[in-house]
Amino acid sequence: MPLTTEPMPASLARRVGAIIYDALAVTAIVMVVGLLCQLATGGHVTDGTQIAWWYQPLQGLVVAAYFLVSWTRGGQTLGMRPWRIRACTDQGAPLPVGRALVRLTVGALPLLGLGIFMLGTMRWALWAPVVGWALWLLPALVDPRRRALHDIASGSMLARLA
């Protein structure tokens, strides 16, 4: 029987486990950036009612950098390491920056659901990205390589490590 060089796809359970771990890592990153911003501004990130215009984009850029650097340098975020999975091309090669950027952009689209709070309640707004990400993961149930929507769009996959 010939040996295959194609990477073994990671299961949906491993992917969800890594998502949960990464949610904790992202929470810690956001908290550290928030602390540094508070220290740098002397506690004046808000004027009492408004958050400074630069604060949320800065948080987004730092979180985006976490994912991009993790995927392009080693293929693993902190959440992917204990689950022994890595992001790679469909052929198993490391993700180039362009593909990682597409993966990040498509994967972050459900965050636009947060804008629902203008039309409804904050509860709806907080559930919208969760529902969006669940929809993004649905293709992984039927795709032979268990790719989610952002994997398909970027030509990437999550491979299981030996």
Summary of the structure (lengths in Angstrom):
residues: 162
radius of gyration: 17.7
end to end distance: 18.7
largest distance: 68.3
contacts: 463
relative contact order: 0.17
helix: 59%
strand: 8%
